[in-house]
Amino acid sequence: MNALLAVPLLVPLCGAAVTLLLRRTPRSQRITGTTTLSVVVVAAALLLWHTRDGTIATAQAGAWEAPLGITLVADPTSALLLLVSSVVLLIVLLYAIGQDIGGLSRATPQVFHPVYLVLTAGVNLSFLAGDLFNLFVGFEVMLTASYALITQAPTRARVRASMIYTTVSLTSSILFLTGIALVYALTGTVNLADVSDKLDAAPPALRMVLALLFLVVFGIKAAVVPMHFWLPDSYPVALTRISAIFAALLTKVAVYAVIRTQTLLFARDDTSAVLAVIAVVTMIVGILGALVQSDINRIMSFALVSHIGFMLFGLALGTVAGLAGAVVYLVHHIVVQATLFLVNGLIRQYVGHTSLTDIRGLTAVSPALAVFFFLPALSLAGLPPLSGFVAKVALFQAGVDAGGLLAWAGLAAGVLTSLLTLIAIFRVWTRAFWGTPRPDVLEAREQLRSGANRGGLRIMTATTGAMVAVGVAVALAAGPLTEVGFTAAEGLLDGRAYVTAVLGEGAR
């Protein structure tokens, strides 16, 4: 089973090399990319099945014993997020294939497929990395690929957004590398389990400084307030296939890194107050930003920032229930954000833009599109019985159980943010989906449905529907998902099993 840990890394990299060689045969590229991600989904599902009871799978590259060499680790948290991310990556790839077949995108598919698979490898390495340096490598592989993707079909706005995105990402990467150097100087290792074991001897003040440094590093990448300014300027202008993956995964990989480092490395240092304040401010500032936007993509980008706060709130509680809620919320948010950005892409195909000032009557244009927006949007607001409701109930119950000023402040911010999210959603609904559609919109719809690109539009619609179905499946699987969430949370809070699995019985 441990050999499966290499599959999510090596298969996408091999697939990227093959699709690069097949750049003159787009059909072969599509088949290779789809097959590659399907294999990754199967491997991720097997890893989750193997770790669902708290088992931790480890693998050492080159048969070097830990803490030397490259360590790959899969526990319930990383395996669950790996599976959900792989499913989303596969569906978005199919959506992109529909765009290419229908001639509905100005991207260069010959370049897109290899870079997309490299990004997949970076995401997967970030989830499975057992040491700080390879976590850094995973982020850099992911971000390097994202630099190439965000400039697909370049325009002035995309070039400007890519410059902001690249500058901020490089800044956080420099801070990340600085943090790794400080940890190595202090402990003589970068292996996560070994660092966790050796930080006991470090001065508490120095540990706190390191904890806050890594919180800043991953906070920038996760777009928490006040380090969020780059996201609403970057994601909305990217191509739909790119913004959907960015919104679904890049910030969540950073949230995962926050959870992993703050629980495994710095569990002995109380950063709960800082996390709670950041969570509350992120919730409120993000959703207030969404309410004043007039573009659907920007509204969803600010909502994305806002709801990162819910996950940080679960971490700040420092309890099994709080962390379980954060893990469940991560799964929900990955799926919902990907879905909403795919829906925005379909709106752009019909209307040519996503500005609320010039859209109305989309329900009459495409009832399916209205359903595809309504379900994930209500889930984002936390209405029952959708996945957002399940995740928020878990977090709110954990907050009530924890008690205290910070917990109640987080609960109040969460309730207010959910209400304001609902207002933002109904604002989009009333202005974009109600009313009589404009004649030019109806004409564009008929051209899409009757033209040569109708096959591509059908694939895009079907894959968006598949993403909606995944969101519904998350809600239907609330029981098993919550059980895995609690198992994951117990393992995160008690790092002894992780350290023992990596270093052996003699550790701790």
N, C-alpha and C positions, 0 to 999 in steps of 0.2 A: 504493500500500500504506500509506503514511503516514497517509492519510485515515482508515484503520481505527482509528487510535488514539483518535479522538473517539467512536467507536461505543459502547464499554463505559461511557462517562460520560453521553453525551447520551441514548442510548436508554432506560436505566433512569429517568432524570429525566423524560423525556417520558412513559414508561409510568406513572410515579408520578402525574403530573398527570392522565392519562387515567383511571386507576383511581380517583382521587379524585372525578372527575366522574361515574364510573359506580358510585358507592357504593350506589345504590339498586337496582342490578342485579348481584347477586353472580356470576351466571354469566358476564356480560361481563367482570367484574373478573378472574375466574380465567383466562379465555381471553387477556385482555390481558397479565396477568402472565406466564403461561406462554410466550406468543409473544415477549414482551420478553426474557426470559432465554434463550430458544432462540436469538434473534438474537445475543445477547452471547456465547453459547457458540461459535457459528459464527465470529464476529469474532475471538474469542480463539484459536480453533484456527488460523485463517489467520495471525494474528500469530506464533504459535509456529512454524508451518511456515516463515514468512519469516525468523525469527531463529534457527532451530535450528543454523545453522552459525556463529553468532557475529555475524551482521549486527545492527546496531542501528538501529531505526526511530525517527525523531524527527518531531515536528510542533510548529509555533509558532502559538499562537492569535493571530488578528488579523494574521498575517504580520509580527509584530514579530521582529526578529532577536535571537537569544540574545546576551547573557544577559538582555535585556529581555523583558518579557512572560511569558506562561505557556508553559512547555515540557513536552511530553509525550514520554516516552521508553519504548521497549520493547526490552529485551535478552532473551537466553534465560532469565534468572532470572525477571524480571517476567512475561514472556509465559507461561512454564510455570505459575507460580503463579496467574496470571489465568485460565488455562484450567481448572485443577483447581478453583479456587474457584467459577467460574461453573457448572461441572457440579454441584458440591455444592449451590450455591444453588438451582439448578433442581430437583434431586431433593427437597430439603427443602420447597420450595414445593409440589410435588405431594403430599408427605406432609401438609402443612398443609391442602391442598384436600380430601384424604381425611378429615381430622378434621372439617372444616367440613361436608362433605356428610353425614357420618354423625352429626353432632351430638355429636361426641366431644370437643369443646373448648369452653371457656367464653370463648375469645378473641372479639374483635370483628373479623370478617373485613373489614368495610368500612374499618376503620382499618388492619388488618394489611397489606393488599396495598400501599397507597401507601408506608407507612413501610418495608416490606421492600425495595421497589425503591429507595428513597432510601439505605438501608443498602448495597445492592448498588453504587450509584454511589460511595459513600464508600470502600468496599473497593477498587473498581477504580481510583479516583483515587490511593489510597495506593500501589498497585503501579506506576502509570504516571507519577506526579509527578516532574518533572525539577528541582524546586526545593524548598527547605525549607519555604517558606510554604505552597505547595500540598500538600505532604505533611501539614502541620499541618491544612489545610482538609479533606483527605481523612479524617484521623483524626476531626476534629470532626463532619463530616457523618455518618460511621459511628457515632460515639459518641452524637450527638444522637438518631439513629434508634434506637439501642439503648436509650436511656433510655425512649423511648416503648414499645418492645417488651417490656422487662423488667417493666413495670407492667401488662401486659395481664392481664385477669381478676384484679384486685388482691385480695390477702389481706394479713393482718398480716405474715406472713413475707416476702411479695414486696415490700411497702412498705419493710420494714426492709432487705432485701437491696438494693433499688434505691437507698436512701439511702447505704449503704456504697459501692456501685458508683459512684454519681454523685460522691460526695465524693472518692474515690480518683482517678477519671478526671479530674475538674477540677483536682486537685492536680498530676497529671502534665502536664496541658495547660498550666497556668501555668508549670511548669518548662520545658516545651517552647518556649513562646513566649519565655521568658527566654533560652534558649539561642539561638534564632533572632536575637533582638536583639543578643546578644553577637557572634554570627558576622557580622551585618551591620555592626556597629560596627568590627569588626576588618578585614573584607574589602571592605565596600561593596557586597555582593551576597548574594543568597540562592540563586542558581542553583547546583545541585549541582556541575556541571562547572566553573563559574567559581570557586566556593569552593574546590574541590579544587586548582585551578590557583594560587590566590592564597594558600592557607595555607602554602605553602613559605616565604613571607617572615615568617610569624608566629613569635614566640618559642616554642621547644619546650615550655616549662613551661605556657604559656597554651593551646597546642594540647592538651596532656594533660588540662588541666582541662576543656576543652570536650568532649573525647572521653569523659571520665568522666561529665560532666553528661548528655550524650545517652544514655550507657549506663544511667544511672539513670532517665531519662525513659522510655525504651522498655522498661527492665527492669520498671518498675511496670506498664506496659500488658501486658507479656508474662507477668506473674505469676511472676518468678523469685524464689527465696528470697534474702533475707528479706522481699521486697515482694509476697508471694503471698497474704497472709492474706485478702484480699477475695474471691478467686475461689471457694474452697470454700463460702463463705457466700452467694454470689450465684447461681452457675450452677445448683445443684441445685433451687432453689425456683422457677425460671422455667419457663414452659410448655415442653414438649418441643421444639416447632418453634423456640423461641428459644434454649434451651440448646444444641441441636445446632449451630446456626450460631455461637453465641458460642464454644463449645468448638473448633469446627473452624477458625474464621477469625480472630476478633478477636485472640487471642494470637499467631497465626502472622503476621498483618500486622505486629505489633510486632517479632517476631523478624526478619522481612524488613527492617524499618527498621534494626534493630541491624546486620544484615549489610551493608546498603547503606552506612550512614554510617561504620561502622568500617573498611570496605575502601576506599571511595572518598574519604572526607574525611580519615580519620585513619590511613591505612595506614602512614604514616611514623612513627607513635607506637605503641610496643609496649604494648598493653593485654592481651597474651595471658595473662599471669599472673593478672590480675584476672578475665578471662573464664573461665579454667580453674578457678579457685577457685569462682566463682559456679556454673559448670556442675556441679562435683562436689557442692557443697552442695545445689543444687537437685535433683539426681537422688536423693540419699540422703534428705533431709528430706521431699521429696514422697512418695516411695514408703513411707516409714515412717508418714507420715500416713494413707496409703491403708489400710495393714494394720490400723489400730485403728478404722476406721469400720464401722458396722453398716448403712449405707444404700448401695445400689448407686450412686446418683447421686453421693454424696460420695466413694465409692471411686474412681470414674472421674474426678472433679474433681481429687483429689489425684494420681492417676496422670497426668493431663494436666500438672499442675505439674511432676511429676518428669521427664517425658520432654522438656520444654522444654530440660532440661540437656543432652540428647544433641546438639541443634542448636548450642547454645553451645559445646559441646566441639569440634565440627567447625570452628567459626569460630576458636576459641582455638588450634587447631593451626597456622593460618596457612599451610597448604599447599593446593595445588590438589586433592589427594585428600581432604583434610579438608573443604574447602568443598563439594566435589561430594557428599560424604556428607551434609553438612548440608542441601543442597538436596533430595536424594533423601528424606531423613528428613522434611523439611517436607511434601513431597507425600504420603508415607505417612501422616503424622500427621493431616493435614487430613481425609483420607478415613476413617481408622480412628476418630477421635474423633467425627465426625459419625455414623458407623454405630452406635457404641456408645450414643450418646445417643438415637438413634431407636429402638434396641432397648429401652432403658429406658422410652421412651414407650409402646411396645407392652406391656411388663410392667405399667405403670401402668394401661393400659386393661383388662387381664385381672384384675389383683389390686386395683387402687385405690391402690397405694403401691409403694415400692421398698425397703422395710425388710427386711433379711435375717431378722429375728426372726420374721416372720409369713408367709414365703414358702417353699414347697417344692413339688416335683413339677411344675415348669413344662414339663419335657420331655414329660410325659404330656398336659399341657394343649395344647401346640402344639410339635410336633417342629421345625417350620420356625423358630420363635422360638429354640429351642435352637441350631440351626445358625447362625442369624443372629448370636447372641451368641458362639458358640464360635470361629468363624473370625476375626473382627476382634480378639477378645481374645487369641487365640494369636499373631496378627500383632503386637499391641502388645508381647507378651512376647518376640517375636523368634524364633519357631520357624519352621524351614524347612518348605515353600518359600515362605512368605508374604512380603508386602512388607516387614514389619518386619525379617525376617531379612536381606533384601537390603540395607536401609538400614543396619542395624547392622554387617553384615560390611564394608560400605564404610567406615564410621566406624572400626571396630576395626583394619582393615588400614591406614588412614591413620595411626592412633595408633601402631601398631607401626613403621611406616616413619619416623615423625617422631622417635620415641625421646625420651629425657629424662624427668626426674622428673614434670613436669606431665602429659605424655602418658600415662605409666604409671599415674599416679593417676587420670586420667580413664578409662582402660581398666578399672582395677579397680572404679571406681564404676559404670561401665556394665555390667559383668558382674554385679555384685552387684544392681544395680537391676533388671536383666532377670530374675534368679532370684526376687527378691522380688515383681516384677510377676506372675510365674507363680504364686507362692504366693497372691497376692491374687485372681487369676483363679480358681484352683481352689477357693478359699474360697467365692467367689460361686457357682461351679458346684455344689459339693457341698451347699451350704445352700439354694440357690434352685431348682436344676434337677433334682436327684435326689430320690428319695422319692415317697411317695404324695401327690397333691395334696389339699388341703383341700376338703371338700364345697362350701363357699361359693365357692371358686375355680372348681370345675367348673360350678356353677350360673351364675356370671357369664359363663363361656365360652359356655354354651348360649344365654344371653340375647343375647350379642353376635352369635353366629352366626345366630340365628334372627330377631333384631329388625330394625327398620327401618334401623338403622345398620350392617348387615352390609356394605353396599357401601362405606361409608367405611373400615371395618376392612380390607377387601380391598385398597383403594388404599394404605393405610398399610403393610400387609404387603408389597405388591408393590414399593413405593418403597424400603422398607428392604432388600428383596432386591436391588433395583437398586444400592443403595449397597454392599452386600456384593460384588456383581459388579464394581463399579468397583475395590474393593480387590483382588480377584483379578486384574483386568486390569492393575493397577499391578505386581503380582508377575510376571505373564506378560510384561509389556513391560519387564522389568528391564534388558535390554541397551540398547535405544534410550533409555530413561529415564536410565541411567547415562551414556551418551554425551552427552546434553543437559546432564546435571549437570556433567560435566567441562568442556564448552564454557562453561557458565555460570560455573563456578569460575574458569576462566582469564580470562574477561572481568572478573570481580569483582576478582581480584588484580592485574590489569594494567589500570588505569583509563584508559590512554591512548586506547584505542579509544572509550570512552564520552565522554571530553572532546572528542576530535576530532569525533565524530559530532554533538555538540551545538554546539560553538563553531566548528567548521571546521578546516581544515588548519593554520591559523596558530597554533592553541593548542599550548602546551607545545613 
